[in-house]
């Protein structure tokens, strides 16, 4: 089934993510909060099929976790040779 996701949905999610990251007080990203907001409200609000909702949850559970920064490639590309752009390592800045 096709769902009407659009640029507005993406911009709204990016804005929410930005606000959460800006307001972090500890070193833990609130993945459960973000997965709920994106998977049940922002994008999930469009999904009407229960199996599609489960698939969305599975993708969010895989992608939105601390370990993703160790293993996820943003842009794997092959054109005769392998090129990879991985997520940068988490850095803690002292105040």
C-alpha positions in Angstrom: 0.0 0.0 0.0 1.3 3.5 -0.8 1.2 6.1 2.0 1.2 9.9 1.4 4.5 10.7 3.0 5.8 14.1 1.9 8.6 16.6 2.4 6.5 18.3 5.2 6.5 15.0 7.1 10.3 14.8 6.8 10.8 18.4 7.8 8.6 17.9 10.9 10.5 14.9 11.9 13.8 16.6 11.4 12.6 19.5 13.5 11.6 17.2 16.3 14.9 15.4 16.2 16.8 18.7 16.2 14.9 19.9 19.3 15.5 16.6 21.1 19.2 16.7 20.3 19.6 20.4 21.3 17.8 19.7 24.7 19.8 16.6 25.6 21.0 16.8 29.2 22.7 13.5 29.4 24.6 11.4 26.9 21.7 9.0 26.1 19.6 9.7 23.1 15.9 9.1 24.0 15.4 6.5 21.2 12.1 5.2 22.6 10.6 8.7 22.6 11.8 9.4 19.1 10.6 6.0 17.8 7.2 6.7 19.3 6.9 10.2 17.8 8.0 9.1 14.4 6.5 5.6 14.2 3.2 6.3 15.9 2.5 9.9 15.3 4.4 11.5 12.4 4.8 8.7 9.9 2.8 6.0 11.7 -0.3 8.3 11.7 -0.5 7.7 7.9 -0.2 3.9 8.2 -3.6 2.0 8.3 -2.5 -1.6 7.8 -1.4 -3.5 11.0 1.3 -5.4 9.1 2.7 -2.2 7.6 2.8 -0.7 11.1 4.8 -3.7 12.3 7.2 -3.3 9.4 7.6 0.4 10.2 8.3 -0.5 13.9 10.9 -3.1 12.8 12.7 -0.5 10.7 12.7 2.1 13.5 13.9 -0.5 16.0 16.8 -1.4 13.7 17.7 2.1 12.7 17.1 4.1 15.9 19.6 2.7 18.4 23.0 3.6 19.8 24.8 0.9 17.9 23.8 2.3 14.5 26.6 4.8 14.8 29.1 2.0 14.8 27.8 0.1 11.7 25.5 2.2 9.5 26.7 3.5 6.1 24.9 6.7 5.0 26.0 6.3 1.4 27.5 3.0 0.3 28.5 3.4 -3.3 30.3 1.1 -5.8 31.5 2.2 -9.2 34.4 0.0 -9.9 35.7 0.6 -6.4 34.1 0.8 -3.0 33.3 4.1 -1.5 31.7 4.4 1.9 30.4 7.3 4.0 29.8 6.0 7.5 28.1 7.8 10.4 30.7 9.7 12.5 31.6 8.5 15.9 29.8 10.0 18.9 31.8 12.7 20.5 31.3 14.2 24.0 32.2 17.8 24.4 33.2 19.2 27.8 31.9 22.5 29.0 
